[in-house]
Structures are given as structure tokens and as C-alpha cells.
Amino acid sequence: MPLDGVFVNSIVKELSTIINGKIDKIHQPSDYENILLVKKDKKTYKILLCSNPSYPRVHITENNYENPAAPPSFCMTLRKHLNGGKIADIYQVNFDRIIEFKIEGRDELGYPIIYFLIIEIMGKHSNIILLNEKRYIIDSIKRITSDVNRYRQIIPGVEYICPPIGEKINPLEQNDESIINIFSNFNSDKPVYKLFTDSFLGVSKTLAYEICNNLANTKLKDLSNEQKLLLNINFLYYMAKIRSYDYKYIIFYKETSMFDYYVFELSEYKNLKFELYESPSKVLDTFYGQRDLKDSLKQKYTSLFKLITNFIERTDKKIQIYKEKIEECSNFDIYKIYADILMANQYYIDLSSDKVELQNFYDPELKNIVIPIDVDVSPVQNAQNYYKRYNKEKNTLEITNKLLKDSIEEKQYLESILCNLENASDMDTIEEIKSELFELGYIKKKKNNIKQKKSSPHHFKSSDGFDIYVGKNNFQNDYLTMKFAVGSDIWMHVKNIPGSHVIIKSKNGEVSDTALLEGALLAAFFSKAKNSSNVPVDYTEKKNVKKPSGAKPGMVIYYTNKTIYVTPNEHKIKSLISLA
């Protein structure tokens, strides 16, 4: 996923539309993100600055982000200095992964002052930094002290130093002659693609491979003059495209999932499907938006995810113990056989040995059986002891089988909770899941005077007009199945896998094949099998679905069902009309 200098260049070009815009509001949804709301020409732009180590980026976003009740200190610092400021300029530093916002603001006395807001898009070293007009650091979203980096501290009051670039140079400033010089001075034992990634700022391995094509891993010393000339031409061709902003904004798909993105068509992905977008921001919003939201929710509810995972692990241990106990007690019938044979032969048993061999009248062939005995007690007492052991292990087996059944059901329920949490796309849904866990005694409820909002089930419209509803949690699953749906509606659920209940509303008692297929895709997508292929989805009329007495939320039984096999496809899911 190369958010390299080239992609940053395309982002800066798009962001140029907000130059001279006024910063109206500033938010900080998480430890890594800032949102700038910029107004220009009666239009509001939402600018996301994200320093998340996994996918740092800057772009215009249309996604909504939940803000904390109390703004973090860095957010307050940005508000103090930048609220009401005008964006004077936005530029890329040295064709590197650094974007700088020049902002005209006012100091405490109302005099004009210049601020610089910098975002460094550099993996785990990514940061958002606010500078004064003398380029001294006011504050940053991540502070870097001398204990971490002696060369470059990111703390208030220190002069800002750009990240080191070594001997790399700006590729846009090169001409035909300078490229030839780089060829002659580069280590000839290295593969050719390294020539571009090691020599030029902002050139990723992805772009280098595209420039080199099938020569990427050839050593420089093995190239002919004609091949060097070809590489030179290819390099200058791509630099010309970059200078003229001749970009295509592409997301590549591997099977059904988004795999990668870039601003050029890539020969290494020539066999992959792709989709074109109108801007680099649309690409990043689409590619990262949902996972960013889920990661943010996961971060806020880490303890809840951990709690459910721990419950599942404990339940797994109980299941293993019960299975071992059942295996241990599985031959309980033998003790009744021992007892009956001992009682029938009580007058002929010799107590001089700790075992006795007698005829087994339960065996069709009447073969002898060896029975261990206690020589300190009578044959009758031995028999009584075996009767007691028989009854004890029989009862143990019955109880353990019930406990095993209950534990398996509990694990299925907990896995459904975990699946609902992983699919949650808003805080209200997670709060409802917490309420469900509170009602069942899994967690203690904290006093909270804030009235909880109720989320609604997902509502989709099939491509031929049928309403399809998907539960976000087990309370919604119960509601959709047991109260909302009528007898002729279609109920769907993945077979033997945690997931959401899906209801397709019938029309005059009928549901189309298209709606069935799309409903099955939704059932598979909103399940633990969303990344699998050929997922079995059971479906039946709602009248065939029952909820056993005392069953946990979301747990039902059904019969006379049919099964359809589908492969979840995120692209197809997004093509369905979402109404809620």
C-alpha cells in the first residue's frame, strides 16, 4: 500500500482547493487523528490528518468520526492557535512523505502570525507537529524526547528539524544527464529497482518496479546500454506524468477484497480487478475508512474485546475438561456387569487373590471376564462398591454431558458477541452489546446518567427492490426474527458459524432469487466467515424458526431449511442500497 511521494503529491494537488479556506473547527477523535473543518466558498471540507503507525495519511474525508467527551491537550493547542486561521498554502516537502500547511492566524494580542502544521507520513515514525513562525515546535501529537532520538527531538520549544534524507535527491529535479550520472555512481551489485528507491525521495518499491518492469531484480552491472537507456526513458516518462498530475486513482481487488491502491496502473497487478475513483481522497476514504473506524472503536473498547476473548478461552478450557471427564466415564456400564456377575457367583469366589475370573453371562459367547476385587471385604460388598461406582459415573456422565452442551452453547453465544463487536460500526451498537452482557451477568454495569441511544438494524434494498434487514447484535437478531418478521418472510443465517440474522421481507409471500442471493451475501459478510469462500448460508421461512425457552439472545432453532453457498464480496455489498 504505497502512500509514497507520488501519492502524497496527488493529495497535495487535491488539497490545493482549500487554500484560502478558513479553519472553522478542530477535533481529535483518537490518539493518532486530527480533523480540520475548513470552510471555503460556502462549502465545508473535512480534512483528516492521521498519524496511525499502520496507515498514516492526509486527505479530505466524508466519514464520520466519534469525538471523545473531553478533547485531548494537543487538540486544545491546535484550537488555541489555529481556530479561525486561513490556510495560506499547502505543499509537499522535497517530494517526500511530508505535507506542510502554512496558516495565517492571530496571536493573543490579535496581531497577524504565521503557523506551520506539518504531518510526516512515515510509518511508525508518523507525526503531526505544530510550529510557530520561527519554526520552533509548539506541540505535537506524539512527543519524541532525547531518550528516543538524540538527533531529532519533537518536544515543545525545540527547533524543528526535517527527517533525515541521507543522500537521496528530489526525482522531479533530475534530467537525462543527471540520471546517467546516478547510473555510473550506484553500487553495480545491487538490483536495479534499488537504484530508484535508494537514490530518490518519495519513490516507493511499487513505482520502482513499474519503472524497471521485468528488469527490477537484475543487477545493475548486468544491464546492457540499451536496457539502461530504456530505464532512463521510463523514469523520465513517469516524472513527466507526475509533473503534469496525470494520475488515475485506482483500488485493486484480490478476489473480493480491496488489496492495494495507487495513482498509476501497475503491470504487477494486471490480472487483478480494479476500480477507478475521482480523487485520491476517495481512494483513501474507501480503502481505509471502515477499518479505521473499526480500529478506533476497537481501541476505545479494548477491555471489552479482551473480556469476551478471555471468556471464550475459559469456556474452551471447560469444554476440554468436560470432554476428558466424559471419556473417563464412558465405560460406566462395565461396573454394573462386574457387580451382577459378582452377586451371581458370591458363594464361589476365592478371596485369596485381588482378581477373579468368572463367566460373563452378558457375553453372547459366554466368555470369561477378569474382575478386580478387594480381598478385605466380602464378594457382596465388592459388588455393592461396583454398583455405587456405576451409579456415580452414570450420574457424572449425565451431568457432564449437560454441562458440555451448555458450555458449547455458551461458547457459540460468546463467539456471536465477538463477531458482533468486530462488525460494529458505531458506538451505539457496542453500548447495546455491553447492555446485553450486563443483563446476562457477564459484566457489571457502571452508573451512567447518560441516556443510551438505540441503534437500528442494517437496512438494505436488493437490486430488485426487496427490503433486507441485518441485525447488529443479538438483541436486534431476536427482534428481527421473533417480532419484526412475519411467517412468509425469509430468515437467513450462516450454517454453524457466528453471524447476524438476516430477514428478507416478502412481497405477497414471495421472495426473488436475486434477493435470496444478495441476502445470503449479507449473511456471509456479517459473520465470522466474511473472509472465506463458498460459505454455506441456511434459509427458511420465518415460521420455521423457533426460540427455545431459556435460550440466550440470538439463539434459535429452525427446520425445513435450504442452503445456498456464496463468497462474501465487499464490492457487491457496497453496491447494494444501504438505507440504515
Secondary structure, 3 states (H helix, E strand, C coil): CCCCHHHHHHHHHHHHHHCCCEEEEEEEEECCEEEEEEEECCEEEEEEEECCCCCCEEEECCCCCCCCCCCCHHHHHHHHHHCCCEEEEEEECCCCCEEEEEEEEECCCCCEEEEEEEEECCHHHCEEEEECCCCEEEEECCCECCCCCCCCCECCCCECCCCCCCCCECHHHCCHHHHHHHHHHCCCCCEHHHHHHHHECCCCHHHHHHHHHHHCCCEHHHCCHHHHHHHHHHHHHHHHHHHCCCCCEEEEEECCEEEEEECCCCHHHCCCEEEEECCHHHHHHHHHHHHHHHHHHHHHCHHHHHHHHHHHHHHHHHHHHHHHHHHHHCCCHHHHHHHHHHHHCCCCCCCCCCEEEEECCCCCCCCEEEEECCCCCCHHHHHHHHHHHHHHHHHHHHHHHHHHHHHHHHHHHHHHHHHHHHHCCCHHHHHHHHHHHHHCCCCCCCCCCCCCCCCCCEEEECCCCCEEEECCCHHHHHHHHHHHCCCCCEEEEECCCCECCEEECCECCECCHHHHHHHHHHHHHCECCCCCCCEEEEEEEHHHEECCCCCCCCCCEECCCEEEEECCCHHHHHHCEECC
